[in-house]
């Protein structure tokens, strides 16, 4: 007996009570309204009218009646549970006494195990059944139920072995074939599962779950037309069966018919508003259609009805994230992990959400857990690689991307990420080979051609690199990265005019692109456009506040513009992030010297001379600082060193020694082509939005040949049905 058969007991009792109360009120009204005693037929009429009115009120969707019905369902559920629990307690005591009095009573032990299973103690039940099965002379139902215990624990291979033995011992039965089909399904053996469900239907043609499961198995085998035909026939015969309608929607969705699929899910919800797969799948449909608010509504409603539905919680988190409600999304994500700690979909989506939010350490933990659950999923391997890349573990990242590429050589994300990481590691030959394959597979993949250009740039093949970047710019005119890379290539070729033009185009598209700012600043410095250089490097410092080269170039732009106090502050920042930089100390020392802060200048230039004692330029500048300080003896000592190290340089400096410092070593920090060749970000594999099939994958059927236990099982089903009705929205 299913939850939709006798399981509607609470609703039936409610409607019966409404009929009785309505009939009684109708008779009372007839008696009160007719003087002298009404005729008998008037009582009949009054009772019929009252009963009809009572039934109508009982079925009314109004909030008051709905509240009363929900309350009544709660009462009936409690009553059914109390009755079944009381009866099970009595049966357990009886069975325990029988087993204690007769140690070899394997039939009693099997019966006790079944009672314990119904009471929610599957581990104790399995222990008892194991003893019965190993004895070899137990009840015929023992091996069947032991197989169910194995399947319940996820040991489906062992379950199939026991089911085969049970069939040999007891003969064929619909329940045995049904359980076999479910275990085959769980192992991914859909062809064998379909055959088991067919065998179930041969023995029990009215077995609706088997018809439903057979259609799903055919769908898994790619026989979508046959599967949809089966389900359409089922929905025509059983219009009040939400499972088949829900599964029909999933097949329509797999064909890309999202509107038809959503109608199927909505129809299933009209039949049963508490049907979890239909509500979940309708939410997924809404999300895939970009209607995130509708998706949040469905997932939230489902979470209220079934708080442990981990898939609903994680999909709700994704929808909220898409709506920009990140705090709520993270909260739902945490709830989903608590509800489904061993679920791949939950762990993978949680890791992906954290990765997108750049919570890298937590993302790695979630993705590694997802990989442990299912190491065959290529998406989790790719995202683990991205996480490793973002934490500068480039070699580990490359290992992940190459593993994903081996699993699927045509996977664009895996190949692209592998190319990017190879080039960052300097493995240019490998990167070149991979990127050529990638562009051959996907000639419209603009990011791949950008990667080709970067590989050529690293190989100093600037003309070929520029050709690739121009191609990317033509394919994606709004790509700031393509324009920035083209600007870098022109700059390295020495074409400053073209470099400035492309850098400006990049900054118009993305004013906060560091690479473009850096190139624009370098071009301005070389063209002696001081204000433009200051503006670009000032923005770059804001974007990359810990980059010493950016501070150094900003300091040089200020220095050349005679804004010495600002230059000094910039050079001080260089030494904050790179305290042992000879160039930083030299630049700061010369800025101090030019601003006539000679004590500070001597300190920093003296430090550089200690590090680089063979530089005549440094000795010359330090000597001039000492001279202006009045330390003539020290100044002469430094100039003698200049003459000793380079007489030619000493003669050249004679004419200007007392009028100007030689700032030839205050050079522009060069553009780092490795970091400024802007890759588009690594590709993160997308969230997963798996549909939930309306099939109870853990719905293995126990063999319950004892009438008294079977009666208690029916009471438990009634209680579950009443509890479900009480949760109905």
BASE-89052 format. One record per residue (C-alpha): residue in one letter; x, y, z. Coordinates in steps of 0.05 Angstrom, whole numbers, plus 5000, padded with zeros to 4 digits. Example, Ala and Ser with C-alpha at 12.3 -4.5 7.8 and 13.67 -1.06 7.14 Angstrom:
a524649105156/s527349795143/
//
This chain:
x500050005000/x503050674978/x502651365009/x497651564955/x493050964969/x491350815041/x496151365060/x490751885048/x487351655112/x487852325148/x484552695090/x479052165086/x477552225160/x477252985154/x472252955096/x468152435132/x467852875194/x465653475151/x460053045120/x457552805187/x457653495220/x454253805159/x448753265158/x447453345233/x446954105227/x442154025167/x437553565208/x437754045267/x435854635223/x430054245192/x427454055261/x427954765286/x424955075224/x418854635214/x413254685267/x409354075288/x414753575270/x417553525200/x416252945153/x421752405148/x423552595077/x425253305101/x430453015148/x433552645089/x433653285047/x436553685105/x441853165118/x443853135044/x444153895038/x447953965103/x452853415084/x454153745016/x455254415050/x459954095101/x463953755047/x464454405007/x466954765068/x472054215082/x474854265011/x474955035013/x481855355001/x480455925049/x485856085101/x481455895161/x479355225133/x486455095109/x489055225178/x483854755208/x485654215157/x493054285172/x491654245246/x487353645235/x492753315194/x497753425250/x492953115300/x491652515255/x499152435241/x500552435316/x494951935327/x497451455272/x504651515297/x502551385369/x498550765348/x504150485304/x509650625355/x505550305410/x504249695368/x511449635346/x513849675419/x509149105436/x511448695377/x518848815393/x517948575464/x514247955440/x519747795389/x525347925439/x522147455489/x521246915436/x528546985413/x531146955484/x527146335501/x529445985437/x536546145415/x535545775349/x529146145331/x531546455266/x524546605243/x523347015306/x530047365296/x528147555225/x521447805250/x524948215305/x529748505254/x523848745212/x520549075272/x527149425290/x527849665218/x520849985222/x522750305288/x528750645255/x534450195279/x537349935213/x544249765243/x541349285295/x536649005243/x542448865196/x546348505251/x540548045266/x539247905192/x546647755181/x546347215235/x540046925205/x542846915134/x549446605157/x545746045193/x542845805127/x536045585156/x532446235170/x525946525146/x525246595070/x524647345078/x531347405115/x535947425054/x531247905018/x531248385077/x538748305088/x539648525015/x535349135029/x539749305089/x545949265045/x542749724993/x540650205048/x547950255069/x550150384997/x553249704987/x549349564923/x554149044895/x553148614957/x545648754955/x545248474884/x548947844905/x544047734962/x538047884918/x540347354868/x540946844924/x534147044952/x531046934883/x534246244879/x531546074948/x524546364946/x523046444872/x521247064833/x517347644862/x515748354841/x519248634904/x525648244888/x525948514817/x524249214840/x529949214891/x534648924838/x532749484790/x534050024843/x540949744860/x542649694786/x540450414778/x544750644836/x550850304803/x549450644737/x547549994703/x541450284668/x540549744616/x540249194670/x535849644713/x530849724656/x530548964648/x529248884723/x523649394721/x520649024661/x520848374702/x517348744759/x511748954712/x510948244685/x509348004756/x505648634778/x502749024718/x499849554765/x506649734795/x506750484778/x513650634808/x516550094764/x513350394701/x516051064721/x523050794735/x523050404670/x521851044631/x527451394669/x532250814655/x530750864581/x531851614584/x538651494617/x540351034559/x538851594509/x532051324487/x528551984499/x522851864450/x521151184479/x521651454550/x517252064537/x512151614503/x511851164565/x511051744611/x505652074569/x501651434570/x502451394645/x500152114655/x494151984610/x492051384652/x493851654720/x492552404718/x493552474793/x500652184793/x505752754802/x511952324795/x510752154722/x508952874705/x515353114739/x519752614702/x516452794636/x518553514650/x525753294659/x525752944592/x522953574558/x528353974593/x533753514566/x531253674496/x531854424511/x524254524516/x524654934580/x517655224575/x514254544566/x518554264622/x516454814670/x509054694653/x509953964671/x513054144738/x507454644752/x502254114736/x505553634784/x505254164838/x497854284826/x496853534838/x501253534900/x503854204927/x508753834971/x512053454914/x519353614926/x522453404859/x517353814820/x518554444861/x526054354859/x526154234784/x521554834771/x526555254809/x532354994767/x528355144703/x527255854728/x534655934743/x536855674676/x531956164644/x535056744683/x529056844728/x532856824793/x527457124837/x522556584817/x527956064830/x529256344900/x521756314914/x521255574895/x527555364931/x525655744994/x518655434994/x521754744987/x526654885044/x520855065089/x517254415072/x523553985072/x528954325114/x533953775098/x533553845022/x540854025012/x540154114936/x534754634945/x539155024994/x545255034949/x541355224887/x537955774927/x544856014946/x546856044872/x540556424853/x541656924910/x548957004888/x546557164818/x541957694847/x547858014884/x545557804954/x552157504972/x551357475048/x544757095042/x547856644989/x553656465035/x548856325092/x544655845049/x551155525025/x553255385097/x546355085111/x546854635050/x553654365072/x550854205141/x544953835109/x548853465056/x556153395077/x557252795032/x553653044970/x557853204909/x553053724881/x553154104947/x560654084957/x562254254885/x557454854881/x559755094950/x566955074927/x565355434862/x561555984898/x567356094947/x572256094888/x568256634853/x568357034918/x575956934922/x575356574989/x580756114963/x582655705024/x575455515039/x574255384965/x580054904962/x577354525022/x570354454991/x573054254922/x577753744951/x571853434989/x567853424924/x573753084889/x574052554943/x566652414933/x567152364857/x574052414825/x571252294755/x568052984749/x572353424705/x569254074731/x571953974801/x578953834775/x578854474734/x576554894793/x581754584839/x586854794787/x584155514787/x584555534863/x591755284861/x593455814808/x590456374851/x594756154910/x601056164866/x601755404866/x602655414791/x605654724781/x600054394821/x595054804780/x598154564715/x597853844739/x590353914751/x589054244683/x593053714646/x589253164684/x582753484662/x585353524590/x587052784591/x580052624614/x577053044557/x581953284504/x576553734473/x574854094538/x576054834522/x576655074594/x581654534613/x586054674552/x585655434559/x587555424633/x593254944617/x595955424564/x595656024611/x599155654667/x604555364622/x606256044595/x606556344665/x611455784684/x615655934623/x614155274590/x613155614524/x614055024477/x608754624514/x604155224516/x605055344442/x603354624424/x597154634468/x594555304444/x595255104371/x590954494385/x585954934422/x585255444366/x584554864316/x578754574357/x575355244370/x576855764316/x572056264347/x575056224417/x577856934425/x581156794491/x585156244459/x588056714407/x589657204463/x593656634495/x597156514428/x599257244427/x602057204497/x606156584481/x608956944420/x610357554463/x614157134514/x618256834456/x619757554433/x616257434367/x613058124371/x610458174300/x606657514306/x604157704376/x601358364349/x597857984294/x594357534344/x592358114389/x589458494330/x585457874313/x582657844384/x581058584381/x577158484317/x573457884346/x571758244412/x572059004400/x570059134472/x575958744501/x580459204541/x585358634551/x586458554476/x587759294468/x592459304527/x596458714500/x596859044432/x599359684466/x604759284502/x607058954438/x607559624402/x611359914462/x616359354461/x617259454386/x618660194399/x612360464365/x610460954420/x604961294381/x601160644366/x602460404438/x599361044466/x593260984420/x591860264440/x593060384514/x588160964512/x582860524478/x583959994532/x583060514587/x576660774556/x573960064560/x576759924630/x579760514668/x582260054723/x586259564681/x593259584713/x597059344652/x594159894607/x595660424661/x602860184666/x604060204591/x600760894584/x605261154640/x611560874608/x609761184540/x608561854573/x615261824610/x618961664545/x615362234509/x616862694569/x609462824579/x610262924654/x603063064675/x600462474636/x605762024667/x604062264737/x596662154726/x597461444700/x602461214752/x598361534808/x592361114785/x596760504780/x599160604852/x591860634874/x590359984837/x596759634861/x598759964926/x604059434942/x607659454875/x614559784887/x615759894812/x609360304807/x611560744865/x618560814835/x615861034767/x611061524800/x616961804840/x621061894776/x615262254742/x614862724802/x622462814802/x622663004729/x617063504742/x621063804800/x615663594850/x620963364898/x616963274963/x612062814926/x617862444893/x620962324961/x614462044989/x613761574929/x620961324937/x619761215011/x614060754992/x618760364947/x623160215008/x617160005049/x615759435000/x622959324978/x627559555035/x633959275005/x633059554936/x639559924914/x635560284861/x630460514913/x635860784959/x639461124901/x633161464876/x631061694945/x638161944959/x638262364895/x631262634908/x633662854978/x639963154948/x636163554895/x631563804951/x637764004991/x636363505047/x643763295047/x644162885111/x638662415088/x641662405018/x648562205045/x645461645086/x641861315027/x647261434975/x652561175024/x648460535032/x648260434956/x655860544951/x656859995003/x652759524960/x655759744894/x662860004907/x664959934834/x660160464806/x663661124790/x656961474782/x654961304853/x661661544882/x660962194841/x654062344868/x655962184940/x662162624933/x657863214910/x653163114970/x659263125018/x661963744982/x655464134991/x655163895064/x662064185075/x665463505084/x670963675035/x675563105056/x670162585045/x668262894979/x675462864954/x675962134977/x669761964936/x672262334874/x678961984878/x675061324875/x671561584812/x678261724780/x680961044801/x674860674775/x673961064710/x678761614689/x674661744627/x668361854668/x672262294716/x674562744659/x667562784631/x664762994699/x670063534712/x666064074677/x659463934713/x661763624779/x660064234821/x653564424786/x649163804778/x648263094802/x648762534752/x641862194755/x643061714697/x641761124744/x634761394761/x631960974706/x624760784690/x622860104719/x621559704656/x614859384637/x614858654659/x612058304598/x610657684639/x605858034686/x603358584640/x601558114583/x594358084607/x591057414605/x583657414610/x582057094678/x582656344683/x576155994666/x572255744726/x567755154710/x560455334718/x555655164775/x551954504768/x544354514763/x542553774764/x535153594759/x532153144812/x528752534785/x522152334817/x524351644836/x525751404907/x532851144896/x532850884967/x525750594962/x527749864968/x521849434991/x522348995053/x519048325052/x513748345107/x509947685105/x507247755176/x500148065176/x500848415243/x507448755223/x504448925154/x498549265189/x503349685231/x507249875168/x500750135138/x499550565200/x506550865192/x505051025119/x498551365140/x502451775191/x507551985139/x501952185091/x498352585144/x504852935164/x506053105091/x499053405085/x500453825147/x506654115114/x502954285050/x503655025034/
//
